Amino acid sequence: MIQFVSLDSNGDIAVTPEAMSFLGSLPTDQKLAIVTCVGTVSSGKTQFACRLAGAKSDNLEGLKTSGIMMWAEPVPVQKNMTMLVLDMQGIEPAQPTQLSSIKSARGIQQPKPLATDKLMQFAALISSMLVYTQRGTLDKLVDNLDPVVRFSKQLAKELEAEAGNTSMQSDDRGNLSARSVGTSLLDMTQAIGQETQEMFCSQLFCLIKDFKQSEEDGKAGLSRKASARKQLDASLKPLPGVSSEAIRKNKTVEGLKILFSHNDAFACPNPEENANDFSSETAKVC
């Protein structure tokens, strides 16, 4: 495993020289699928990424992912396609210092974003598929993927602007600068030898760890898979009313439906249900 994207004390991110060198060494006649595992802390994200990469997960206890890590062994998935598996550090609850205000160029107080917002935005930009993991439910899905929707809107506006410098700068809200990421992404895709046909991935796969099926779904005879799909659909359902919170969330939901036109969910059972353990269940998906 190597460091793919580093995150410094100021919250700035950068693709590491080691990662660039590795990407440049990949065969240019192979298509590349990038799968990035993102999600909340302690939701089985790294364990699933290990399974996906075909690596052993015996030594994961106590491991804390920093920035975005990458398995340096491409996984063959088709005759002319290989897969790279990335693992992003867990999304933690906002701390008071991270919620303090910063003043924009217009003098408007804006909330300071989490450093993981930038990592999430970058991951969505380079990935073929996002795997989102959460423990128990998907109640944080929309809020945790909101940075991706905001970034997509910013990217649409900035694609027409002339390229800025190659450093990964932030806008007045602290979000990753689309122009600077675009330049860095161009460098990276040239190293891979691939053309970037779409700016964002269109596939979202949600993995619910320690999933416990509701009594209602159990009585209705729904499978765990159907219950997980039902929960994902409920998460992407617009909120009623015209409150500012409902309007904000509904804009995010609409954006997620557009960005991730292909989406699905899978449930890993709760240990209390005497089912197979998390590892064996995720192996079925891989």
C-alpha positions as CSV (number, residue, x, y, z in Angstrom):
1,M,0.0,0.0,0.0
2,I,1.4,3.4,-0.9
3,Q,0.3,7.0,-0.2
4,F,-1.7,8.2,-3.2
5,V,-2.8,11.7,-1.9
6,S,-1.3,13.4,1.1
7,L,-3.0,15.9,3.4
8,D,-0.9,18.5,5.2
9,S,-1.6,20.4,8.4
10,N,-3.2,23.2,6.4
11,G,-5.7,20.9,4.8
12,D,-4.1,21.1,1.4
13,I,-3.8,17.9,-0.7
14,A,-1.3,16.7,-3.3
15,V,-0.7,13.5,-5.3
16,T,2.5,12.1,-4.1
17,P,5.6,11.6,-6.3
18,E,5.6,7.9,-5.5
19,A,2.0,7.6,-6.8
20,M,2.8,9.5,-9.9
21,S,5.8,7.3,-10.6
22,F,3.6,4.2,-10.1
23,L,0.9,5.4,-12.4
24,G,3.4,6.2,-15.0
25,S,4.7,2.6,-14.9
26,L,1.3,1.1,-15.8
27,P,0.8,-0.4,-19.3
28,T,-0.7,2.2,-21.7
29,D,-2.7,-0.5,-23.6
30,Q,-4.9,-1.3,-20.6
31,K,-8.0,0.6,-19.6
32,L,-8.0,1.6,-15.9
33,A,-10.9,1.4,-13.5
34,I,-10.4,3.3,-10.2
35,V,-12.5,2.3,-7.3
36,T,-12.3,4.5,-4.2
37,C,-13.7,3.5,-0.8
38,V,-15.0,6.4,1.2
39,G,-17.2,6.6,4.3
40,T,-17.5,7.2,8.0
41,V,-14.9,6.2,10.5
42,S,-14.9,2.5,11.6
43,S,-17.4,1.5,8.9
44,G,-15.4,-1.3,7.4
45,K,-14.1,0.8,4.5
46,T,-10.5,-0.3,4.6
47,Q,-11.4,-4.0,5.2
48,F,-13.6,-3.9,2.1
49,A,-10.9,-2.2,0.1
50,C,-8.5,-5.0,1.1
51,R,-11.0,-7.6,-0.1
52,L,-11.5,-5.7,-3.3
53,A,-7.7,-5.5,-3.9
54,G,-7.3,-9.2,-3.2
55,A,-5.0,-8.4,-0.2
56,K,-5.0,-9.9,3.2
57,S,-6.8,-8.0,6.0
58,D,-5.1,-9.7,8.9
59,N,-3.0,-6.7,9.9
60,L,-5.6,-3.9,9.8
61,E,-6.2,-3.6,13.5
62,G,-5.1,-0.2,14.7
63,L,-4.4,1.0,11.1
64,K,-5.6,4.6,10.5
65,T,-5.8,5.7,6.9
66,S,-4.4,9.2,6.2
67,G,-5.3,11.1,3.0
68,I,-5.9,8.5,0.3
69,M,-4.0,5.3,0.2
70,M,-3.6,3.0,-2.9
71,W,-2.9,-0.7,-3.3
72,A,0.1,-0.9,-5.6
73,E,-1.1,-4.1,-7.3
74,P,-3.6,-3.5,-10.1
75,V,-6.4,-6.1,-10.2
76,P,-7.2,-7.6,-13.6
77,V,-11.0,-7.4,-14.2
78,Q,-11.2,-7.9,-17.9
79,K,-8.9,-8.8,-20.7
80,N,-8.0,-5.2,-21.4
81,M,-8.9,-3.6,-18.1
82,T,-7.3,-3.4,-14.7
83,M,-8.6,-2.0,-11.4
84,L,-6.9,0.2,-8.9
85,V,-8.3,0.3,-5.4
86,L,-8.0,3.5,-3.3
87,D,-8.9,4.0,0.4
88,M,-9.8,7.4,1.7
89,Q,-9.5,8.4,5.3
90,G,-12.7,8.2,7.3
91,I,-15.2,11.0,7.5
92,E,-15.3,12.2,11.1
93,P,-18.0,14.4,12.8
94,A,-17.2,18.1,12.4
95,Q,-15.3,19.6,15.3
96,P,-16.0,23.1,16.7
97,T,-12.7,24.4,15.2
98,Q,-13.7,23.1,11.8
99,L,-17.1,24.7,12.0
100,S,-15.7,28.2,12.7
101,S,-16.4,30.8,10.1
102,I,-14.1,32.2,7.4
103,K,-14.7,35.4,5.5
104,S,-15.1,35.1,1.7
105,A,-13.8,37.5,-0.8
106,R,-17.2,39.2,-0.6
107,G,-17.0,39.6,3.1
108,I,-19.7,37.0,3.8
109,Q,-19.1,34.6,6.7
110,Q,-18.9,31.0,5.4
111,P,-18.5,27.8,7.3
112,K,-15.0,26.3,7.2
113,P,-15.1,22.9,5.5
114,L,-13.7,19.7,6.7
115,A,-10.3,18.7,5.2
116,T,-12.0,15.4,4.1
117,D,-14.3,17.5,1.8
118,K,-11.3,18.1,-0.5
119,L,-10.4,14.4,-0.5
120,M,-14.0,13.4,-1.3
121,Q,-14.1,15.9,-4.1
122,F,-10.9,14.6,-5.6
123,A,-11.9,11.0,-5.2
124,A,-15.2,11.6,-7.1
125,L,-13.3,13.3,-9.9
126,I,-10.8,10.5,-10.6
127,S,-12.9,7.4,-9.8
128,S,-14.8,5.0,-11.9
129,M,-16.9,4.0,-8.9
130,L,-17.3,5.4,-5.4
131,V,-17.9,2.8,-2.6
132,Y,-19.5,4.6,0.3
133,T,-19.5,2.7,3.7
134,Q,-21.5,3.5,6.9
135,R,-22.4,1.6,10.0
136,G,-26.0,0.7,10.6
137,T,-27.8,3.1,8.3
138,L,-27.3,5.5,5.4
139,D,-28.6,8.6,7.4
140,K,-25.4,10.5,6.7
141,L,-25.1,9.7,3.0
142,V,-26.5,12.9,1.6
143,D,-24.6,15.2,4.0
144,N,-21.3,13.4,3.5
145,L,-21.5,13.5,-0.3
146,D,-22.7,17.1,-0.4
147,P,-19.1,18.3,-1.0
148,V,-19.1,16.3,-4.3
149,V,-22.3,18.0,-5.5
150,R,-20.9,21.5,-4.6
151,F,-17.6,20.7,-6.4
152,S,-19.4,19.5,-9.5
153,K,-21.3,22.8,-9.8
154,Q,-18.0,24.7,-9.2
155,L,-16.3,22.6,-11.9
156,A,-19.0,23.3,-14.4
157,K,-18.4,27.1,-13.9
158,E,-14.6,26.9,-14.0
159,L,-14.1,24.6,-17.0
160,E,-14.5,27.6,-19.3
161,A,-11.9,29.7,-17.4
162,E,-8.3,29.6,-18.4
163,A,-6.1,27.1,-16.5
164,G,-4.7,28.4,-13.2
165,N,-1.5,27.2,-11.6
166,T,-0.8,23.6,-10.8
167,S,-1.0,23.9,-7.0
168,M,-4.2,22.6,-5.4
169,Q,-5.8,25.8,-4.2
170,S,-9.1,26.5,-2.5
171,D,-11.9,28.9,-3.3
172,D,-13.3,31.4,-0.8
173,R,-15.3,28.6,0.9
174,G,-12.3,26.4,1.3
175,N,-13.4,23.9,-1.4
176,L,-10.9,22.4,-3.7
177,S,-10.2,24.6,-6.7
178,A,-11.6,22.9,-9.8
179,R,-9.1,24.5,-12.2
180,S,-6.0,23.5,-10.1
181,V,-7.4,19.9,-9.7
182,G,-8.1,19.8,-13.4
183,T,-4.5,20.6,-14.2
184,S,-3.2,18.0,-11.7
185,L,-5.7,15.5,-13.1
186,L,-4.4,16.1,-16.6
187,D,-0.9,15.5,-15.5
188,M,-2.0,12.3,-13.9
189,T,-4.1,10.9,-16.8
190,Q,-1.2,11.6,-19.2
191,A,1.0,9.5,-16.9
192,I,-1.6,6.7,-17.0
193,G,-1.9,7.1,-20.8
194,Q,-5.7,7.2,-20.6
195,E,-8.2,9.8,-21.9
196,T,-10.7,11.2,-19.4
197,Q,-14.1,10.9,-21.1
198,E,-16.2,11.9,-18.1
199,M,-15.2,14.3,-15.3
200,F,-17.1,12.4,-12.6
201,C,-17.9,8.8,-12.0
202,S,-21.5,7.8,-12.4
203,Q,-21.5,4.8,-10.1
204,L,-22.2,4.8,-6.4
205,F,-22.2,1.6,-4.3
206,C,-23.3,1.9,-0.7
207,L,-22.2,-0.7,1.8
208,I,-24.0,-0.8,5.2
209,K,-21.9,-2.5,7.9
210,D,-23.6,-4.1,10.9
211,F,-26.9,-3.9,9.1
212,K,-30.0,-5.0,11.1
213,Q,-33.1,-5.5,9.1
214,S,-36.2,-3.7,10.4
215,E,-39.1,-5.8,11.8
216,E,-41.3,-4.3,9.1
217,D,-39.1,-5.5,6.3
218,G,-38.6,-8.9,7.9
219,K,-42.4,-9.4,8.1
220,A,-42.8,-8.3,4.5
221,G,-40.3,-11.0,3.4
222,L,-37.7,-8.6,2.0
223,S,-34.2,-9.8,1.6
224,R,-31.3,-7.8,3.2
225,K,-30.4,-6.7,-0.3
226,A,-33.9,-5.3,-0.9
227,S,-33.9,-3.7,2.5
228,A,-30.6,-2.0,1.8
229,R,-31.9,-0.8,-1.6
230,K,-35.0,0.5,0.2
231,Q,-32.9,2.5,2.6
232,L,-30.8,4.0,-0.2
233,D,-34.0,5.1,-2.0
234,A,-35.3,6.6,1.2
235,S,-32.0,8.6,1.6
236,L,-32.3,10.0,-1.9
237,K,-36.0,11.0,-1.5
238,P,-36.6,14.7,-1.4
239,L,-37.7,16.2,1.9
240,P,-41.2,17.8,2.2
241,G,-41.6,21.5,3.0
242,V,-39.9,24.7,2.0
243,S,-37.6,25.2,5.0
244,S,-34.0,26.3,4.2
245,E,-32.8,22.9,5.4
246,A,-35.2,21.0,3.1
247,I,-34.3,23.2,0.1
248,R,-30.5,22.7,0.8
249,K,-30.8,19.0,1.2
250,N,-33.1,18.5,-1.8
251,K,-30.6,20.3,-4.0
252,T,-27.9,17.9,-2.8
253,V,-30.2,14.9,-3.4
254,E,-31.0,16.1,-6.9
255,G,-27.3,16.6,-7.6
256,L,-26.5,13.1,-6.4
257,K,-29.1,11.5,-8.6
258,I,-27.6,13.3,-11.6
259,L,-24.0,12.5,-10.7
260,F,-24.5,8.9,-9.7
261,S,-27.1,7.7,-12.2
262,H,-26.1,4.1,-11.4
263,N,-26.4,3.4,-7.7
264,D,-27.0,0.4,-5.4
265,A,-26.7,-0.7,-1.8
266,F,-25.5,-3.9,0.0
267,A,-26.1,-4.9,3.6
268,C,-23.6,-6.6,5.8
269,P,-25.5,-8.3,8.6
270,N,-25.5,-7.3,12.3
271,P,-23.5,-9.8,14.4
272,E,-26.5,-10.2,16.6
273,E,-28.4,-11.9,13.8
274,N,-26.0,-15.0,13.8
275,A,-25.2,-14.5,10.1
276,N,-21.9,-14.7,8.3
277,D,-19.3,-12.2,9.3
278,F,-18.5,-9.0,7.5
279,S,-15.5,-10.4,5.7
280,S,-17.4,-13.3,4.1
281,E,-20.3,-11.1,3.1
282,T,-18.1,-8.5,1.4
283,A,-16.2,-11.3,-0.4
284,K,-19.5,-12.1,-2.2
285,V,-19.6,-8.6,-3.6
286,C,-15.9,-8.7,-4.8
